[in-house]
Amino acid sequence: MKISSLLFNFLLLGMVTITVNACKTKEEVIKTTERASFDLIQQRIFTPTCATAGCHASEQAATFGQHGLVLAAGKSYDYLINKDPKNQNAAEDKQKRVLPFFSLQSLLFHKLTWDAGAHHGGKVYGAPMPLNGTALYKGQIEFIRRWIEAGAPRTGAVADTTLLDDKTPSF
């Protein structure tokens, strides 16, 4: 009798535990402390190096008619994802500014990678970026590449943030 009572209590405890855990929402079980990868790209790359006066800061920038791209916070994502580029060579090659899951078909990746012969056969897609004469670090470029390859989501941490601390020159 004592064994059946013990077994009953054990099974009851197991069922209660399963029931309580099954009622938890996904948000309660999974907690994310990392910032969204795109937010980090905006904060650590686009805002300080691209969304500057005379470059990609606004629709009123003197060069906007040439490139049609704004990389300012709150606007950049909508200007990038699945958008056709103005660059004729890139358009002919069916590039998008950012094509989710395909960094090699994303003009952003090509523009940030100064060694053109390394990944697109030496075809010229305009001047490498940023124009200030300083290429992004390898880690920054790899972070963007991984973000694109992960689907270029607006939210969610999909790339290793330690890449942003890699200060290895890319060119």
N, C-alpha and C positions, 0 to 999 in steps of 0.2 A: 504494500500500500504506500509505504514511504517513497519507494522508487517511482511509482506512477504519479504521485503528487509532485515530486521533484521534476520529473519529465514534463508534466503539464505546465508547471510554472516556467520552466525553461522555454518551452514552445510558445507560451503566452508572451513572455518577454521578447522573444525573437519577432513575433508578429507585430507587437506594439512598436518595436524599433523600426521595422520595415515600413509600417504605416506612417509613422512620423516622418521618416526620411522621404517617402514617396510624396508627401504633401508639400514639401519645400519647393519653392519656385527655383528656376534656373539661376536667377539673380542672387538668391540666397546662398546657393551652393558655389557658384563661380564668382570670385571677386577679382576685379582687375584694378591694379594700381598704376599700370603704365598708361601714358598718354597715347592718344591715337597717333599712328605713324604719320598721317598727313598733317596733323597739327604740328608735329616736330619738324617736318619738311618746311612748312610755312614759317615757323618761328626761327629755325636755325639756318635755313638756306634761302628761301624766297624773299622774306622780308629784309634781311640785311644785305643780300647781294643782287637781287633781281628787281624788287619793287621799290626802286630808288628813282629819284628825279631824273627825267630824261630817258628812262628805260621802260620798265613795265609797271609803273606805279598807278596809272589811271588811264581812262579813255581820253583824257585831255592831254596826255603826254605827246610831245611833238612827233615821236616816232610811232605812235599808235596806228596810224594809217598804213604804215609799212608792215607791221607784224600782227596787229589786231589782237594782242595778248596782254591781259592784265594779270599780274601775279600778286596783287595786294590781298591782304587777309580779308576773308569774306567773299572774295570774287574769284580767286585763282582756280579753285576746283572746277567751277562751272565753265571757265575758259579753257580748261585742259582736256577733260575727259571726253573721249570720242569726238573731238572737234577736228575738222579739216584744217591743215596748216595753210598759211598764205604762200609759203615757199614752194615754188613751182616744181623743183626736183623732188621734194618730199611728197608733194601731192601726186606727182606722176608715179612715184613708187608706192602709192597707196598707204603712206604713213598717216597716222593721226597724231595730234599733239601728244596725247597719251592714249594708247590702246590697252585697256586692262588685260593683264595676263601676258602681254607681248612687248617686252622692252625693246626688242630689235625693230619693231614696227612703230615705235613711239619716238617722235621727233625730239621730245624733251631729253630722252636718254642720249640721242646722237649729238644734240647741241652741247650737252655738258661733258661729253667725252671728246677731248681735244684731238686725240689721235684718230683721225677719220679713217685711215687705212686699216685700223684694227678691227672694225666691225661693220663698215658699210662700203667696202670696196673702193674707198677713196672718193666717192661721190660727194660733191659739195652741197651741203644743206644750209648754206649761209655761214656767217661768222660763228665760231664757237662762243659759248656763253660761260660765264658772264664776260661782258666786254671790258671790264676794268683791268684786264691784263693778268688776272690771277685765276688760274683754274681751280675748281673745287678739289678737295682732297679725295683720295681713292675711297675712303670710308663713306663720305657723303654721296658719291656717285653710286656706290654699291647699295647704300640704304635706299636710294631712289629706285634703283633697278629692282631690288627685292620687293619694294612696295608695289611697283608696276606688276611684277610677276605674280604677286599675291592677289591681283585683281584691282589694284589702285583704289582701295576703299576710302571713303571719306572718314569713316570711324573705325576704330579697332586698331590694336597694336599688332602689326603683321611683319615688322622688320626688326632686327636686332639693334637696339639703341646704342650698344657699344660701338657700332660702326661709325656713329657720328663723332666719336672721340678719336678715331684713327686719322692722324694728321700726316699720313704718307702722301707726298706730292703725287698728283696723277699725271703730271706732264713736266 
